[in-house]
Amino acid sequence: MKKDQMLPERRTVLRISACLGVALATRLLTAGQAHTPDRAAAPSPAAGSPAAGAPASAPQRPSAYRLQPMTEGARTGPGRAAPPVRVKPILELPELGDTMVLTFDDGPDPSYTPAILSTLRQYDVRAMFMVCGEMAHDNPDLLRRIADEGHVIGNHTWSHPLMTRLTRTGIRGEMARTSDVVSATIGEAPLWYRAPYGAWNRHSFEVGAELGMEPLAWTVDSLDWTTPGTGTIVRRVVEGAGPGVVILSHDAGGDRTQSVVALRRYLPRLLDAGYRVAVPHR
């Protein structure tokens, strides 16, 4: 996605990477029933931003808008594909010991993704990359590198639209087209997806399930898209660290130099603090 911030952001049993063990994976806790707004939250007052908000004190809590679905229920019916249609995305992966998940949205971008991959490789850490189809299509070698180095690739739609403004057909086009590109490039379709701007609705949950994907949101938003300064990004991640926490960062959609440098600083701090950084198994 070349314009990340323009407006307001299969498995029934999840298998966590081998280092965590199957027993831990079966204890995955997902979010419960939602308190649902009638419509999407108001756009950010800052141009180019999906949501507003100042840094929170430790531990940083999730943005309510970004984590609330846009509807209370999701219909199921004959022939509905697994996994089940959810009413709220997965927000964190608790009860997994001192394990965290790093996620990067909007790439792959040849200007920033390679540097992020190099840092992850230096510390022998795996992450999740929620890719936009148009970026994956334009950078197939980089997409293959992500997969070859053991990272998990998720679906972040084709062009990063606000899905709550799309028809069901439009949502399916955005998601299916991206899954097709990923499958054609690395040989397997994504098992995870994330709604742009964190704007989920019934149709997005239904289409995601039909395509065999689980919806993953996040626990801590680094807000790196605001380019607040490397030190601020590092502080938000470190202060938000905790068992099962999912960190949101970006490797595309703007100048991500701060995101690249911040990863080099906070990743060794997390590891030195005793956290493991792992991913859901591909």
C-alpha positions as CSV (number, residue, x, y, z in Angstrom):
1,M,0.0,0.0,0.0
2,K,1.6,3.3,-1.0
3,K,-0.7,5.5,1.1
4,D,-1.1,3.8,4.4
5,Q,-2.8,6.4,6.5
6,M,-5.5,8.3,4.6
7,L,-8.7,7.9,6.6
8,P,-9.5,6.4,10.0
9,E,-7.2,1.7,10.7
10,R,-7.2,-21.7,9.8
11,R,-7.5,-22.4,12.2
12,T,-10.0,-23.2,15.0
13,V,-7.1,-24.2,17.1
14,L,-4.1,-22.0,16.5
15,R,-0.7,-23.7,16.3
16,I,2.1,-21.6,17.7
17,S,5.6,-22.0,16.5
18,A,7.4,-25.1,17.6
19,C,9.4,-23.4,20.3
20,L,6.2,-22.7,22.3
21,G,4.8,-26.2,22.0
22,V,1.4,-27.5,21.0
23,A,0.0,-27.5,24.6
24,L,0.4,-23.8,24.8
25,A,-1.2,-23.2,21.5
26,T,-4.4,-24.9,22.6
27,R,-4.8,-22.4,25.3
28,L,-5.1,-19.4,22.9
29,L,-7.6,-16.9,24.3
30,T,-9.5,-14.8,21.9
31,A,-11.6,-11.7,22.4
32,G,-15.1,-12.0,23.6
33,Q,-18.4,-10.4,22.5
34,A,-18.1,-6.8,21.5
35,H,-19.8,-3.7,22.5
36,T,-20.4,-2.4,19.0
37,P,-20.7,1.1,17.8
38,D,-23.4,1.8,15.1
39,R,-20.9,3.2,12.7
40,A,-17.1,3.7,12.3
41,A,-15.5,6.1,14.7
42,A,-15.0,9.7,13.5
43,P,-12.0,10.3,11.2
44,S,-8.8,11.5,12.8
45,P,-8.5,15.3,13.0
46,A,-4.9,15.0,11.6
47,A,-4.7,14.6,7.9
48,G,-3.3,11.3,6.8
49,S,-4.0,9.6,10.1
50,P,-6.3,6.6,10.7
51,A,-6.9,7.5,14.3
52,A,-5.8,10.1,16.8
53,G,-4.3,9.7,20.2
54,A,-1.4,10.6,22.4
55,P,1.1,8.1,23.8
56,A,-0.4,6.3,26.7
57,S,1.3,5.7,30.0
58,A,2.7,2.2,30.6
59,P,1.3,-0.2,29.8
60,Q,-0.2,1.3,26.7
61,R,-3.8,0.2,26.1
62,P,-5.4,-0.5,22.8
63,S,-7.3,2.2,20.9
64,A,-11.0,1.5,21.4
65,Y,-11.9,2.4,17.8
66,R,-9.2,0.2,16.3
67,L,-10.2,-2.9,18.3
68,Q,-14.0,-2.7,18.3
69,P,-15.8,-4.4,15.5
70,M,-18.4,-2.5,13.6
71,T,-21.2,-5.0,14.2
72,E,-22.5,-7.2,17.1
73,G,-23.1,-10.4,15.2
74,A,-22.1,-12.3,12.2
75,R,-24.4,-14.8,10.5
76,T,-23.4,-18.3,9.8
77,G,-25.1,-20.6,7.4
78,P,-24.9,-23.8,5.4
79,G,-21.5,-24.4,3.8
80,R,-19.8,-21.8,5.9
81,A,-16.1,-22.4,5.8
82,A,-13.9,-22.9,8.8
83,P,-12.7,-21.1,10.9
84,P,-16.0,-19.9,12.4
85,V,-17.2,-16.4,11.7
86,R,-16.1,-14.2,14.6
87,V,-17.7,-11.1,16.0
88,K,-14.4,-9.6,17.1
89,P,-10.9,-9.9,16.0
90,I,-8.2,-11.7,18.0
91,L,-6.5,-9.0,20.1
92,E,-3.7,-10.8,21.9
93,L,-2.3,-14.2,22.5
94,P,-2.3,-14.6,26.4
95,E,-1.3,-17.5,28.5
96,L,1.8,-18.2,26.4
97,G,4.4,-17.3,28.9
98,D,6.7,-14.4,28.2
99,T,5.9,-14.4,24.5
100,M,5.1,-11.5,22.2
101,V,4.2,-11.1,18.6
102,L,5.6,-8.4,16.3
103,T,3.5,-7.5,13.3
104,F,4.3,-5.2,10.4
105,D,1.6,-3.8,8.1
106,D,1.3,-2.5,4.6
107,G,4.4,-3.9,2.8
108,P,6.4,-5.3,1.5
109,D,8.4,-2.2,0.6
110,P,11.9,-2.5,-0.8
111,S,12.9,0.7,1.0
112,Y,12.2,-0.6,4.5
113,T,11.3,-4.3,4.6
114,P,14.8,-5.6,3.9
115,A,16.3,-3.7,6.8
116,I,13.6,-5.0,9.1
117,L,14.2,-8.5,7.9
118,S,17.9,-8.1,8.5
119,T,17.3,-7.1,12.1
120,L,14.9,-10.0,12.7
121,R,17.5,-12.4,11.3
122,Q,20.3,-10.9,13.4
123,Y,18.3,-11.8,16.5
124,D,16.9,-15.0,15.1
125,V,13.3,-13.7,15.6
126,R,10.2,-14.3,13.5
127,A,7.5,-11.8,12.9
128,M,4.2,-11.4,11.0
129,F,3.9,-9.3,7.9
130,M,0.4,-8.2,7.0
131,V,0.9,-7.4,3.3
132,C,-1.1,-5.4,0.9
133,G,-1.7,-7.2,-2.4
134,E,-0.6,-4.4,-4.6
135,M,2.7,-4.3,-2.8
136,A,3.1,-8.0,-2.8
137,H,2.4,-8.1,-6.5
138,D,5.0,-5.4,-7.2
139,N,7.7,-7.0,-4.9
140,P,7.4,-10.8,-5.3
141,D,11.0,-11.5,-4.6
142,L,10.7,-9.6,-1.3
143,L,7.6,-11.5,-0.4
144,R,9.4,-14.8,-1.1
145,R,12.3,-13.7,1.1
146,I,9.8,-13.0,4.0
147,A,8.4,-16.5,3.7
148,D,11.8,-18.2,3.1
149,E,13.1,-16.6,6.3
150,G,10.3,-18.2,8.3
151,H,8.0,-15.2,8.9
152,V,4.2,-15.4,8.7
153,I,2.5,-13.6,5.8
154,G,-1.0,-12.2,6.5
155,N,-3.6,-10.6,4.3
156,H,-4.1,-6.8,4.7
157,T,-6.3,-6.4,1.6
158,W,-5.2,-5.3,-1.9
159,S,-5.3,-1.5,-1.7
160,H,-5.8,-0.7,2.0
161,P,-9.4,0.6,1.8
162,L,-11.8,1.3,4.6
163,M,-13.7,-1.9,4.4
164,T,-16.8,-0.6,6.2
165,R,-17.4,1.5,3.1
166,L,-17.3,-1.4,0.7
167,T,-19.9,-3.9,-0.3
168,R,-19.5,-7.5,0.5
169,T,-18.4,-8.1,-3.1
170,G,-15.9,-5.4,-2.8
171,I,-14.5,-6.8,0.5
172,R,-14.1,-10.2,-1.1
173,G,-12.4,-8.8,-4.1
174,E,-9.8,-7.0,-1.9
175,M,-9.1,-10.0,0.2
176,A,-9.3,-12.8,-2.3
177,R,-7.1,-11.0,-4.8
178,T,-4.4,-10.6,-2.1
179,S,-4.6,-14.2,-1.0
180,D,-4.3,-15.3,-4.7
181,V,-1.1,-13.2,-5.1
182,V,0.4,-14.6,-2.0
183,S,-0.5,-18.1,-2.9
184,A,0.9,-17.8,-6.4
185,T,4.1,-16.3,-5.1
186,I,5.0,-18.5,-2.0
187,G,2.8,-21.5,-2.6
188,E,0.3,-21.1,0.2
189,A,-2.5,-18.7,1.0
190,P,-2.5,-16.6,4.2
191,L,-4.2,-18.0,7.3
192,W,-4.5,-14.5,8.9
193,Y,-5.9,-11.2,7.9
194,R,-6.1,-7.7,9.4
195,A,-8.6,-5.0,8.5
196,P,-7.1,-1.7,7.4
197,Y,-7.5,0.9,10.1
198,G,-8.8,-1.8,12.4
199,A,-12.3,-1.3,10.8
200,W,-14.0,-4.6,11.0
201,N,-17.6,-5.5,10.1
202,R,-19.8,-8.5,9.7
203,H,-19.0,-8.9,6.0
204,S,-15.3,-8.7,6.6
205,F,-15.5,-11.5,9.3
206,E,-17.7,-13.6,7.0
207,V,-15.4,-13.2,3.9
208,G,-12.3,-13.8,6.0
209,A,-13.7,-17.1,7.3
210,E,-14.8,-18.2,3.8
211,L,-11.2,-17.6,2.7
212,G,-9.9,-19.7,5.6
213,M,-8.4,-16.9,7.6
214,E,-8.5,-15.7,11.2
215,P,-8.8,-12.0,12.0
216,L,-5.8,-10.6,14.0
217,A,-5.8,-7.1,15.5
218,W,-3.3,-5.9,18.0
219,T,-2.8,-5.1,21.7
220,V,-0.3,-2.3,21.4
221,D,-0.1,0.3,18.6
222,S,3.4,1.8,18.3
223,L,1.8,4.7,16.3
224,D,5.0,4.6,14.2
225,W,3.0,5.9,11.2
226,T,2.9,9.3,12.9
227,T,6.7,9.4,12.8
228,P,6.8,10.5,16.5
229,G,10.6,9.9,16.8
230,T,12.5,6.7,17.2
231,G,12.7,7.1,21.0
232,T,9.0,7.4,21.3
233,I,8.3,4.3,19.3
234,V,10.8,2.4,21.4
235,R,9.2,3.6,24.6
236,R,5.7,2.6,23.5
237,V,6.8,-0.9,22.6
238,V,8.8,-1.5,25.7
239,E,6.2,0.0,28.0
240,G,3.5,-2.0,26.3
241,A,5.4,-5.3,26.5
242,G,3.7,-8.2,28.2
243,P,2.7,-11.9,27.9
244,G,0.7,-12.5,24.7
245,V,1.0,-8.9,23.5
246,V,0.7,-8.2,19.7
247,I,2.6,-5.2,18.6
248,L,1.5,-3.1,15.6
249,S,4.2,-1.5,13.4
250,H,4.6,-0.7,9.7
251,D,7.1,-1.4,7.0
252,A,5.5,0.6,4.3
253,G,2.9,3.3,3.7
254,G,5.2,6.3,4.2
255,D,8.7,7.1,5.6
256,R,9.4,4.1,7.9
257,T,13.0,5.0,8.7
258,Q,12.0,5.5,12.4
259,S,10.3,2.1,12.5
260,V,13.4,0.5,11.1
261,V,15.8,2.1,13.6
262,A,13.3,1.6,16.5
263,L,13.2,-2.2,15.9
264,R,17.0,-2.3,16.2
265,R,16.7,-0.7,19.6
266,Y,13.7,-2.3,21.2
267,L,14.1,-5.9,20.0
268,P,17.3,-6.6,22.0
269,R,15.7,-4.9,25.0
270,L,12.7,-7.2,24.8
271,L,14.9,-10.2,24.5
272,D,17.2,-9.1,27.4
273,A,14.1,-8.6,29.5
274,G,13.3,-12.3,29.0
275,Y,10.5,-12.1,26.4
276,R,10.3,-14.5,23.6
277,V,9.2,-13.2,20.2
278,A,7.3,-15.8,18.2
279,V,4.6,-16.2,15.5
280,P,1.5,-18.3,14.9
281,H,2.7,-21.2,12.8
282,R,2.3,-20.8,9.0
